[in-house]
Amino acid sequence: MIGMGFVIGSWVTEARAATPEAFEQRLEAELRAVDPALVEVFARANQARARQDHAGAEKLYAEVFEKAPGFVHAERRRCGELLALDQHDAALALCRDAVAKAPQAPNLTALASVLAAESNGSKPSVSELEEAYGLLERAEADDPEDSYVALAQCQVAMQRSSIPELRNCSSRLDALAPNDPRTAWASWLLAMSTGRFDDADEQIERARKNGAPAAMLEAMIKGTEDNRPFTDRAWYWGWRILAGWLSLSSLLVLAGTALSRITLRTAENWTPDSARRGASLRAVYRGVLVVCSLLYYLSLPLVLLAVVALAAGLVYGMFVIGYIPIKLGLIAALMVFATAAALVKSLTYRPSDEAPGVHVQLAGEPELRATLDEVAARIGTRPVDTVYMTPDTNLAVFERKRGERCLVLGAGVLEGMPLPAFKAILAHEYGHFSNRDTAGGGFALSVRRSLLRFVVGLAESGHNTVWNPAWWFATGFYRIFLRVSQGASRLQEILADRRAAEAYGGAAFASGLRHVLACDLHFEQHVNAEIERALKAREPLQRLWSPLADRTTDAEQLSAALNREPSPYDSHPSPRDRIRWVEHLRSDAHDVDGTDDVHDVHVAPRDAWSLFKNRAQHEREVTLFVYGRLAEAGVHPAALPKD
């Protein structure tokens, strides 16, 4: 039971089942029969009471009562005004006198209200409340339809801490005066006393609709908020925040899915206007990614709060049941610490600026430098500044913050790749530069890295468990972000494919893409087999890449790779579709080797390795790079023989 009795005195005034006008008319008729001249004075007293001029009203009621001592209504109302003026003893004396003269419901109720009111900051005694309760029972028996009686009963019930009495009077008020704001107030008291805060909110709204005074509404709202448990507040806001988060996340997924379909439809039905549509799609994708990124950063404090709340709830539950399992408490504390540590690390993580492979000195490779410049000119963009050769089948570009453009050349694809096809693949990578795919985008990229680091950090700490809210968030949001961001990546690949095919022909690009796929099919198996052979034979690693071109690619395997359906999380469309969308394109340009048709890739006698002056040196350097990576993993093949 909450102590709300202090709220009552200001609003417990006469209220009857009959209309106030009819009741006042009956009082005026009684007074007119005694002294018609006093009717106007009584009316002015009522007006003063209505505007809460208690001193003025008290004087006017005193004047009426002095001239008409038998008119107990003036005495009773003067009692109420004296109570409002904190003259409790004087008010009590007047109300007792009114009851003695006329023991009727209004007088009995007024006396009960004075007995239940505070006096000079002191609460009423048990005996005063008991007397007030008895008076109200007599008042109810005298006039069961008087809502003023039921309202006073609610006041006394609160002070007597009696839920049954409060429930009874509240029910009576609902029946007698459903549209009176004080009825809503009584129902609010009952809801608050029984801990039903949602019902209390409804009664506040009910009181507002029924024209409750501002002071009453303010007191009800403040009382609700002051007494609402923290868990209720957390639940109130928690489920709303979660619902909003899930709704926004769903909208982002739907937007990403719709944009992805529009992208594929644009690629499928390319028209001269599609390039402009592609630029518009990129702008929309960028906006969706910004919203998705902001949602991630805004979610992190809430995720950490959820983890802390879960741990605190576990500890609280232990105290409630009176049993504290130390191990469970430690697990909860470690979960909070590990989650916070993983979150901080994910936000402070900075990618290494370490070279991804062996730095190729372009000054010593004039033909490679010329080819890179030629392809850049064909695409209409600035050529790369730095080339790294890596021991894999990657072909990619990236851009450092200082504007340095870098190209990654996987040694595993250079053998046997026709030069026109190599140029077309380079043109695709330069297309990313031209389309500004590698510049900016730092916001979305940082979110992706942060998310990945968050997932890895939780996994490494062993707190990637189903009861850790952070794990659900990290893995779930990572999927959401991938669905959206990978759709943008697929659009970038489609536009870059188009640029490459327009520059060097669709056939050259298709040849290069098939070559890369073929190398991918057996590269890992070949390299792992060579490393295993070298370790067993205690021999140096050799011929890591050259034999790739000699292998016969299984037609079924290549067909499966070409026709593989991409998942929503893939960054590239299906190779089959990429080839189909551009293979019909032809270029009027001439190959640097002097061939008249770069589309007929079989007439080119040279491959990508032919652009390098000293292939053996580059292979050795990349092999040494592999040695370094193996050493980091604790694997040590025999040293390379000296030149």
C-alpha positions in Angstrom: 0.0 0.0 0.0 1.4 3.4 -1.0 0.8 6.5 1.0 -1.3 8.7 -1.2 -3.7 10.2 1.4 -2.1 13.6 1.0 -3.5 13.9 -2.4 -7.1 13.9 -1.3 -7.9 17.0 0.6 -7.8 19.3 -2.3 -10.4 17.5 -4.3 -12.8 15.9 -1.9 -15.7 18.3 -2.2 -19.4 17.7 -2.4 -20.5 15.6 -5.3 -23.8 13.9 -5.6 -25.5 11.5 -7.9 -27.9 14.2 -8.9 -26.6 17.1 -11.0 -24.7 19.8 -9.1 -27.2 22.4 -10.4 -30.2 20.5 -8.9 -28.4 20.1 -5.6 -27.5 23.8 -5.4 -31.1 24.8 -6.4 -32.4 22.7 -3.5 -30.0 24.4 -1.1 -31.0 27.9 -2.4 -34.6 27.0 -1.9 -34.0 26.0 1.7 -32.1 29.3 2.4 -34.7 31.4 0.6 -37.3 30.0 2.9 -35.2 31.2 5.9 -33.9 34.6 4.6 -34.1 35.5 0.9 -31.5 38.2 1.3 -28.9 35.5 2.2 -29.2 33.7 -1.1 -27.0 36.2 -2.9 -24.4 36.0 -0.1 -24.4 32.2 -0.3 -24.0 32.3 -4.1 -21.0 34.6 -3.7 -19.5 32.2 -1.1 -19.9 29.3 -3.5 -18.2 31.3 -6.3 -15.3 32.2 -4.0 -15.0 28.5 -3.1 -14.9 27.5 -6.8 -12.0 29.8 -7.5 -10.3 28.5 -4.3 -10.5 31.8 -2.5 -10.8 29.9 0.8 -10.5 33.0 3.1 -13.2 34.9 1.2 -15.5 31.9 1.1 -15.1 31.2 4.8 -16.1 34.8 5.7 -19.2 34.7 3.5 -20.3 31.3 4.8 -19.8 32.6 8.3 -22.0 35.6 7.5 -24.7 33.2 6.2 -24.4 30.9 9.2 -24.5 33.8 11.7 -27.7 35.1 10.3 -29.2 31.7 9.7 -27.8 29.3 12.3 -30.2 26.6 11.3 -28.9 26.4 7.7 -26.3 23.7 8.4 -25.1 23.6 4.8 -23.3 26.9 5.3 -21.8 25.6 8.5 -20.6 22.4 6.8 -19.1 24.4 3.9 -17.4 26.8 6.3 -15.9 23.7 7.9 -14.4 22.7 4.6 -12.9 26.2 4.0 -11.4 26.3 7.5 -9.8 22.9 6.8 -8.4 24.3 3.5 -6.9 27.1 5.6 -5.2 24.6 7.9 -7.5 25.5 10.8 -8.2 21.9 11.7 -9.6 22.2 15.2 -12.0 25.0 14.2 -13.1 22.9 11.2 -13.6 19.8 13.4 -15.7 21.7 15.8 -18.0 23.1 13.1 -18.4 19.7 11.4 -19.2 18.0 14.7 -21.9 20.6 15.3 -23.4 20.1 11.9 -23.6 16.4 12.4 -25.2 16.9 15.8 -27.8 19.2 14.2 -28.4 17.0 11.1 -26.8 13.5 11.0 -27.2 13.3 7.2 -24.8 11.9 4.6 -23.2 15.3 3.6 -22.5 16.3 7.2 -21.3 12.8 8.2 -19.0 12.7 5.2 -17.6 16.2 5.8 -16.8 15.3 9.5 -15.1 12.0 8.3 -13.0 14.0 5.8 -11.8 16.4 8.6 -11.0 13.5 10.9 -9.0 11.8 8.1 -7.1 15.0 7.1 -3.6 15.9 8.4 -3.4 18.5 11.1 -0.3 20.7 11.2 1.8 18.0 9.4 0.6 15.2 11.7 -1.3 12.2 10.3 -4.6 11.2 11.8 -4.6 8.7 14.6 -5.9 5.2 14.4 -8.9 6.2 16.5 -9.7 9.2 14.2 -9.6 7.0 11.2 -11.8 4.4 12.9 -14.3 7.1 13.8 -14.2 8.4 10.2 -14.8 4.9 8.8 -17.9 4.5 11.1 -19.2 7.9 10.0 -18.9 7.0 6.4 -20.7 3.7 6.9 -23.6 5.7 8.4 -23.4 8.2 5.5 -23.6 5.3 2.9 -26.6 3.9 4.7 -28.3 7.3 4.7 -27.6 8.0 1.0 -26.2 5.0 -1.0 -26.2 7.1 -4.2 -23.9 9.9 -2.9 -20.6 9.7 -4.8 -19.1 12.2 -2.3 -19.4 9.5 0.4 -17.7 6.9 -1.8 -14.9 9.3 -2.6 -14.3 10.0 1.1 -14.4 6.3 1.8 -11.5 5.9 -0.7 -9.6 8.5 1.3 -10.0 6.7 4.5 -9.4 3.3 2.9 -6.0 4.5 1.7 -5.1 5.8 5.2 -6.2 2.6 6.8 -4.2 0.6 4.2 -7.2 -1.5 3.4 -7.2 -2.7 -0.2 -10.7 -4.4 0.1 -12.2 -1.1 1.3 -10.4 0.8 -1.5 -11.6 -1.7 -4.1 -15.2 -1.4 -2.8 -15.4 2.4 -2.8 -13.7 2.6 -6.2 -16.2 0.2 -7.7 -19.1 2.3 -6.2 -17.6 5.5 -7.7 -17.4 3.8 -11.1 -21.1 3.1 -10.9 -22.2 6.4 -9.4 -20.0 8.9 -11.3 -18.1 7.3 -14.1 -17.3 10.6 -15.8 -16.1 12.4 -12.7 -12.3 12.9 -12.8 -12.2 12.0 -9.1 -13.5 8.6 -10.0 -10.5 8.1 -12.2 -8.3 9.3 -9.4 -9.8 6.7 -7.0 -9.3 3.9 -9.5 -5.7 5.2 -10.0 -5.2 4.9 -6.2 -6.3 1.3 -6.3 -4.1 0.5 -9.3 -1.1 2.1 -7.6 -1.8 0.3 -4.4 -1.9 -3.1 -6.1 1.2 -2.4 -8.3 -0.7 -2.2 -11.6 1.1 0.6 -13.2 -0.2 0.1 -16.7 -3.8 0.5 -15.3 -2.6 3.6 -13.4 -1.5 5.1 -16.7 -4.9 4.4 -18.1 -6.6 6.1 -15.2 -4.4 9.2 -15.7 -5.6 9.3 -19.3 -9.2 8.8 -18.2 -8.9 11.7 -15.7 -7.4 13.9 -18.4 -10.3 13.1 -20.7 -12.8 13.9 -18.0 -11.4 17.4 -17.3 -9.3 16.7 -14.2 -7.6 19.8 -12.8 -3.9 20.3 -13.8 -2.8 19.9 -10.2 -4.5 16.5 -9.9 -3.0 15.3 -13.2 0.4 16.5 -12.1 0.2 14.7 -8.8 -1.0 11.5 -10.4 1.7 11.5 -13.0 4.4 12.3 -10.4 3.1 9.6 -8.0 3.2 7.0 -10.8 6.7 7.8 -11.9 8.0 8.1 -8.3 6.6 4.7 -7.4 7.1 2.8 -10.6 9.7 0.1 -10.1 13.0 0.3 -12.1 12.2 -3.0 -13.7 8.9 -1.6 -15.0 10.7 1.4 -16.5 13.3 -0.8 -18.0 10.7 -3.1 -19.5 8.5 -0.1 -20.6 11.4 1.4 -22.6 13.2 -1.8 -23.3 10.6 -3.5 -25.4 9.8 -0.3 -27.2 13.5 0.2 -28.1 13.8 -3.4 -29.2 10.6 -3.2 -31.3 11.9 0.0 -32.9 15.3 -1.5 -33.5 13.8 -4.7 -35.0 11.5 -2.6 -37.2 14.3 -0.4 -38.5 16.5 -3.5 -39.1 13.7 -5.2 -41.0 13.3 -2.1 -43.1 17.0 -2.0 -43.9 17.0 -5.7 -44.9 13.9 -5.1 -47.1 15.6 -2.0 -48.6 18.7 -4.0 -49.3 16.8 -6.9 -50.8 14.7 -4.5 -53.0 17.9 -2.7 -54.2 19.6 -5.9 -54.9 16.7 -7.0 -57.2 16.7 -3.7 -58.9 20.4 -3.9 -59.5 20.1 -7.4 -61.0 17.2 -6.3 -63.2 19.2 -3.3 -64.4 22.1 -5.5 -65.3 19.8 -8.0 -67.0 18.1 -5.3 -69.1 20.9 -2.9 -69.7 19.9 0.2 -71.8 21.7 3.4 -72.6 19.9 4.9 -69.6 21.1 2.2 -67.2 24.4 3.9 -66.4 22.4 6.9 -64.9 20.2 4.5 -63.1 23.2 2.7 -61.7 24.6 6.0 -60.3 21.2 6.7 -58.6 21.2 3.2 -57.2 24.7 3.8 -55.8 23.5 7.0 -54.1 20.5 5.1 -52.5 22.8 2.3 -51.4 25.1 4.8 -49.8 22.2 6.3 -47.8 21.0 2.9 -46.6 24.6 2.0 -45.6 24.9 5.2 -43.6 21.6 4.5 -41.8 22.8 0.9 -41.1 26.1 2.2 -39.8 24.6 4.7 -37.5 22.2 2.1 -36.2 25.2 -0.1 -35.3 27.0 2.6 -33.3 23.7 3.7 -31.6 23.0 0.1 -30.6 26.3 -0.5 -28.9 25.5 1.3 -25.6 22.1 -0.5 -25.5 23.8 -3.9 -26.1 26.3 -3.3 -23.2 23.4 -2.1 -21.0 21.5 -5.3 -21.8 24.4 -7.4 -20.8 24.9 -5.5 -17.6 21.1 -5.8 -16.9 21.2 -9.5 -17.5 24.1 -10.0 -15.1 22.5 -7.7 -12.5 19.3 -9.7 -12.8 21.1 -12.9 -12.2 22.8 -11.5 -9.1 19.5 -10.0 -7.9 17.8 -13.4 -8.4 20.4 -15.0 -6.3 19.7 -12.7 -3.4 15.9 -13.2 -3.8 16.1 -17.0 -3.6 18.6 -16.7 -0.8 21.3 -18.8 -2.5 24.4 -17.4 -4.1 26.2 -19.8 -6.4 29.7 -18.2 -6.6 30.5 -19.8 -10.0 27.4 -18.4 -11.6 28.1 -15.0 -10.2 31.7 -15.1 -11.5 30.4 -16.2 -15.0 28.0 -13.2 -15.0 30.8 -10.8 -14.0 33.2 -12.2 -16.6 30.5 -12.0 -19.3 30.1 -8.3 -18.7 33.9 -7.7 -18.6 34.6 -9.8 -21.7 31.8 -8.2 -23.6 32.9 -4.7 -22.7 36.5 -5.5 -23.6 35.5 -7.0 -27.0 33.3 -4.0 -27.7 36.1 -1.5 -26.9 38.6 -3.4 -29.0 36.2 -3.5 -31.9 35.8 0.3 -31.7 39.5 1.0 -31.3 40.7 -1.6 -33.9 42.8 -0.1 -36.7 43.7 -2.3 -39.7 47.3 -3.0 -40.2 49.1 -1.0 -42.9 51.4 -3.9 -43.5 52.1 -4.7 -47.1 49.8 -7.5 -48.3 52.5 -9.1 -50.4 55.9 -8.5 -52.1 56.4 -5.0 -53.3 57.1 -5.0 -57.0 59.5 -2.2 -58.1 57.7 -0.8 -61.1 60.8 1.2 -62.1 62.4 -2.2 -62.9 59.4 -3.4 -64.8 58.8 -0.9 -67.7 56.5 -3.2 -69.7 54.3 -3.8 -66.7 54.3 -0.1 -65.9 53.3 0.7 -69.5 50.5 -1.8 -69.4 49.1 -0.4 -66.1 49.2 3.1 -67.6 47.6 2.0 -70.8 44.6 0.3 -69.1 44.2 3.4 -66.8 44.1 5.7 -69.8 41.5 3.4 -71.5 39.3 3.5 -68.4 39.9 7.2 -67.9 41.4 7.2 -64.4 44.8 7.6 -62.6 47.0 4.5 -62.7 48.1 2.6 -59.6 51.2 3.8 -57.7 52.2 0.5 -56.1 51.9 -3.2 -57.0 52.1 -6.0 -54.5 52.5 -9.7 -55.6 50.8 -12.2 -53.4 51.0 -16.0 -53.2 47.4 -16.6 -54.2 44.9 -16.0 -57.0 43.7 -12.6 -55.9 43.4 -9.6 -58.3 42.3 -6.5 -56.4 42.8 -2.8 -55.8 42.7 -0.7 -52.7 43.4 2.9 -51.8 45.3 4.1 -48.8 44.3 7.3 -46.9 47.0 9.3 -48.4 45.6 8.7 -51.9 48.1 5.9 -52.8 46.5 3.5 -55.3 47.6 -0.1 -54.9 47.2 -3.2 -57.0 47.4 -6.8 -55.7 48.5 -9.4 -58.2 48.1 -13.0 -57.2 51.0 -15.0 -58.6 48.6 -18.0 -58.9 46.7 -16.4 -61.9 49.5 -15.0 -63.9 50.6 -18.2 -65.6 48.6 -18.9 -68.7 46.4 -15.8 -68.6 46.3 -14.3 -72.1 47.5 -10.7 -72.1 44.2 -9.3 -73.5 42.3 -11.1 -70.7 44.7 -9.8 -68.1 44.2 -6.3 -69.4 40.4 -6.7 -69.2 40.6 -7.9 -65.6 42.9 -5.0 -64.8 40.3 -2.7 -66.5 37.7 -4.2 -64.1 39.8 -3.3 -61.1 40.5 0.2 -62.6 36.7 0.5 -63.0 36.5 0.4 -59.2 38.9 3.4 -59.1 36.9 5.2 -61.7 33.6 4.6 -59.9 35.1 5.8 -56.6 34.5 2.4 -55.0 37.8 2.4 -53.2 37.7 6.1 -52.1 35.6 7.0 -49.1 33.2 4.4 -47.9 35.3 4.4 -44.7 32.2 4.7 -42.5 30.6 1.5 -43.8 34.0 -0.3 -44.0 34.8 0.6 -40.4 31.5 -0.7 -39.2 32.1 -4.0 -41.0 35.5 -4.3 -39.5 34.2 -3.4 -36.0 31.4 -5.9 -36.3 33.8 -8.6 -37.3 36.3 -7.8 -34.5 33.4 -7.8 -32.1 32.3 -11.3 -33.2 35.9 -12.6 -33.1 36.5 -10.9 -29.7 33.4 -12.6 -28.1 34.4 -15.9 -29.6 38.0 -15.7 -28.4 36.9 -14.9 -24.9 34.5 -17.9 -24.8 31.4 -15.7 -24.3 29.8 -16.5 -27.7 27.0 -18.1 -25.9 23.2 -18.1 -26.4 22.6 -16.3 -23.1 24.9 -13.4 -24.0 22.7 -10.7 -25.7 25.9 -9.2 -27.2 26.5 -12.4 -29.2 23.0 -12.4 -30.6 23.4 -8.8 -31.6 26.9 -9.1 -33.1 26.0 -12.1 -35.2 22.6 -10.9 -36.1 23.6 -7.4 -37.1 26.6 -8.7 -39.0 24.2 -10.7 -41.2 22.0 -7.7 -41.6 24.9 -5.5 -42.5 26.3 -8.0 -45.0 22.9 -8.3 -46.7 22.8 -4.6 -47.3 26.5 -3.9 -47.9 27.1 -6.9 -50.2 24.2 -5.8 -52.4 26.1 -2.5 -52.8 29.3 -4.5 -53.6 27.4 -6.5 -56.3 26.3 -3.3 -57.9 30.0 -2.1 -57.9 31.1 -5.3 -59.5 28.4 -5.1 -62.2 29.4 -1.5 -63.1 33.2 -2.4 -63.1 32.5 -5.4 -65.3 30.7 -3.1 -67.8 33.6 -0.7 -67.9 36.1 -3.5 -68.5 34.0 -5.1 -71.3 33.5 -1.7 -73.0 37.3 -1.1 -72.9 38.6 -4.5 -74.0 35.6 -6.5 -75.1 33.3 -8.9 -73.4 35.2 -11.9 -74.7 38.5 -10.8 -73.2 36.8 -10.1 -69.8 35.0 -13.5 -69.9 38.3 -15.3 -70.7 40.0 -13.6 -67.8 37.2 -14.4 -65.4 37.1 -18.1 -66.5 40.9 -18.3 -66.0 40.7 -16.9 -62.5 37.9 -19.3 -61.6 39.9 -22.3 -63.0 43.0 -21.3 -61.0 40.8 -21.0 -57.9 39.5 -24.5 -58.3 42.9 -26.3 -57.7 45.2 -23.5 -56.3 44.7 -24.4 -52.6 45.0 -28.1 -53.2 48.1 -27.7 -55.3 49.9 -25.4 -52.9 49.0 -27.5 -49.8 50.2 -30.6 -51.6 53.5 -28.9 -52.5 54.0 -27.7 -48.9 53.3 -31.3 -47.6 55.7 -32.8 -50.2 58.5 -30.3 -49.2 58.1 -31.0 -45.5 58.2 -34.8 -46.0 61.1 -34.7 -48.3 62.9 -31.9 -46.3 63.2 -30.0 -49.6 62.7 -26.3 -50.4 59.3 -25.2 -51.8 59.4 -24.9 -55.5 57.2 -24.5 -58.5 54.3 -23.2 -56.4 52.5 -21.5 -59.3 53.9 -22.7 -62.6 52.2 -26.1 -62.6 48.8 -24.4 -62.3 48.7 -23.7 -66.0 49.6 -27.2 -66.8 46.6 -28.7 -64.9 43.6 -29.7 -66.9 40.5 -28.1 -65.3 37.6 -30.5 -64.9 34.8 -29.2 -67.1 32.1 -30.1 -64.6 34.0 -28.4 -61.8 34.4 -25.2 -63.9 30.8 -25.3 -65.0 29.6 -25.7 -61.4 31.8 -22.7 -60.3 30.5 -20.6 -63.2 26.9 -21.5 -62.5 27.0 -21.3 -58.7 24.0 -19.3 -57.4 25.2 -16.5 -55.1 23.8 -16.2 -51.6 22.5 -12.8 -50.2 25.8 -12.5 -48.4 28.0 -12.8 -51.6 29.8 -9.7 -52.7 29.8 -10.8 -56.4 27.0 -11.9 -58.7 27.1 -15.4 -60.3 30.1 -15.7 -62.7 27.7 -17.0 -65.3 25.6 -13.9 -65.1 28.6 -11.6 -65.1 29.8 -13.2 -68.3 26.4 -13.3 -69.9 25.7 -9.6 -69.2 28.9 -8.4 -71.0 30.0 -11.1 -73.4 28.2 -9.5 -76.3 30.1 -6.2 -76.0 32.9 -5.5 -78.4 35.7 -2.9 -78.3 37.2 -1.0 -81.3 40.5 -0.7 -79.5 43.7 -2.5 -80.6 45.8 -4.6 -78.3 49.3 -3.3 -77.4 50.8 -6.4 -78.9 49.6 -5.4 -82.3 46.8 -8.0 -82.6 43.9 -6.6 -84.6 41.1 -8.1 -82.4 41.5 -8.3 -78.7 38.2 -10.3 -78.6 39.9 -13.3 -80.1 41.9 -14.1 -77.0 43.5 -17.2 -78.6 45.6 -15.3 -81.1 47.5 -13.5 -78.3 50.8 -15.4 -77.9 51.7 -13.9 -74.6 50.5 -14.3 -71.0 50.5 -12.0 -68.0 53.9 -13.3 -66.7 55.5 -12.1 -70.0 55.2 -8.5 -68.7 57.8 -9.1 -66.1 61.5 -8.9 -66.9 62.7 -11.3 -64.2 60.0 -13.9 -63.4 62.3 -16.1 -61.5 63.2 -13.3 -59.1 59.6 -12.5 -58.4 58.7 -16.1 -57.8 61.5 -16.5 -55.4 60.5 -13.4 -53.5 56.9 -14.5 -53.2 58.1 -18.0 -52.1 60.1 -16.3 -49.4 56.9 -14.4 -48.4 55.2 -17.8 -48.0 58.1 -19.0 -45.9 57.5 -16.1 -43.6 53.8 -16.8 -43.2 54.5 -20.5 -42.6 57.1 -19.6 -39.9 54.4 -17.5 -38.2 52.3 -20.6 -38.1 55.2 -22.7 -36.7 55.9 -24.6 -40.0 59.5 -24.6 -41.3 60.2 -26.1 -44.7 63.8 -26.5 -45.9 65.4 -23.2 -46.8 65.5 -22.1 -50.4 68.7 -22.9 -52.3 70.9 -19.9 -52.9 71.0 -18.4 -56.4 
